[in-house]
Amino acid sequence: MKISKKKLVESCKTIISSADLDIITEKIVRRQVEDKLGLENKILDNEPWKGYIKEIVNKT
């Protein structure tokens, strides 16, 4: 399955906006995005996705 950057960004922002910012981690965001988008488990642990999500989390 091809991963859409647009859907990835939207999903990350949605997850982060409803999360407890004191406990949310990049790993938690990756797992929740994988579930939300129906992706293979741990697929977002690979580059370039891992770095891309890290960037989104740090900007949000």
C-alpha positions, -999 to 999 in steps of 0.1 A, spaced: 0 0 0 13 34 -9 15 58 20 1 93 13 21 121 29 -11 142 31 -30 115 49 0 108 72 2 145 82 -36 147 88 -36 116 109 -6 127 130 -22 161 137 -55 145 146 -39 120 170 -16 147 186 -45 172 190 -65 147 211 -35 132 230 -21 139 264 10 158 254 28 147 286 27 111 276 25 110 238 56 97 220 66 95 184 63 57 187 27 60 200 19 83 171 34 59 146 14 30 159 -19 49 160 -13 62 125 -6 27 113 -39 15 129 -59 45 115 -46 41 80 -47 3 80 -10 0 74 13 -30 82 25 -30 118 58 -11 123 59 0 87 64 36 98 95 26 118 114 27 85 129 57 69 118 81 55 86 77 75 101 76 109 120 109 104 90 125 87 67 117 117 93 129 141 94 162 123 55 165 124 54 156 161 81 182 169 63 209 149 29 202 164 
